[in-house]
Amino acid sequence: MAKIMEIISKETGGKSYNTEKYSYDTIGMPSFDYDDDGEKFIKWQVSGETEKHKTYVDLTNEAKRQIGKRPVISYFLDGSRHTYKVDDISYNKKVYPVIAGQVGIGCCKRTDGRMRPEKFYRRLVLSLPTVSNADGWKDDVFFAAQTKKLNKSEELNKLGIEFATILPYSPPKDQKNGKMEDSGIARIQDYMIESEKEMVAELVKAGKLNQDNYLLKDGSLEYKPMKSGREDLRTLQKIKHNYKWVIGVSKSFNPESILDHTGKANANYIADLPLFHRTPVARYENASYLGDVKFGVWYIRIRDKKYTRTPFDGVIKVEKIMMDEEKDTGIDSEEIDLISATLINERTPTCYGTDKRWANHLYPVFLTESYVKSQYMSTEMFLHLF
């Protein structure tokens, strides 16, 4: 039976070198240090909530009042991807890496205190250089046709699996310092984000999300505009109304990106955040990056500093997209307090010893992450396809 790379090299006219195959996740490749974009700066210049708080808000009593009540957060979504170097292939006497990936997007629902899988995508993808389309005409049509041919292979049919898409990558603009494989990995990362947006859209269309059933998305909601992929999912302006009942929670963030109202670095403001307190909500906007979409951003301390390694362990960053009616007034402070108190209560049970990020982890998110990871094909089986 023909292997995937045999089919790809034959169909695209490239030369496969059958080089060493490995997972980038197991060789110490650089990864994103922060869940949010560390290059963006947050200022507490303009309030993002209806009550103009000047200092920390104590949520201890509100968190206690919520104990025993049905939490307003019912759905938990996590997306991840595993990427692999599966070969080198040459076109026009130049050699390019072939990158493959497994993308997993999972959503779990909590019903009567029990977590159950709600929806899951496992999508296998391949990333090839754009020059593999020799004519350079209509990449989307060409690579869609190659995907269909690939999925007709005897081995894939025997295993009952198929590839979702082939993603073309362009060489990095900085040819001297940029790496070809990073361009391929970036395409797979973008595809993962598009799949997250797609799942949120499906939950909204099915009427799953409302004021009593929020969705917690693991990580930032600050989606950059995309040049490829589904037209209806490319920009936040087009999908922001899907996020009325969605919050993004980041376990890690760049504390140096936080500025006070004068524009000076103010990481101490987060480091000194007392237990079970939140910051005021900052209004965040970046027209060149996010268009006219505005965010409410705040931080909550869910663990006592004396039990953690750094002053920022035990602090989570929360984001919520402002709807049109909230742009002038800000997000309702009572809604912010309810969400924040619910998040404080989600800190237990604790995954201490199971995940090194335990201090910033919320247990339902940990369970959702674990569910997504359990659905991956083993590295050995995946690489054997090539």
Secondary structure, 3 states (H helix, E strand, C coil): CCCHHHHHHHHHCCEECCCCCEEHHHCCCCCCCCCCCCCCCEECCCECECCCCCCCEECHHHHHHHCCCCCCEEEEEEEEEEEEEEEEEEECCEEEEEEEEEEEEEEEEEECCEEEEEEEEEEEEEEEEHHHCCCCCCHHHHHHHHHHHHHCCHHHHHHCCCEEEEEEECCCCCCCCCCHHHHHHHHHHHHHHHHHHHHHHHHHHCCCCECCEEEEEECCCCCCCCCCCCHHHCCHHHHHHHHCCEEEEECCCCHHHEECCCCCECCHHHHCCCCCEECCCEEEECHHHHCCCEEEEEEEECCCHHHCCCCCCCEEEEEEECCHHHCCCCECHHHHHHHHHHHHHCCCCCCCCCCCCHHHCCHHHHHHHHHHHHCCCCHHHHHHCC
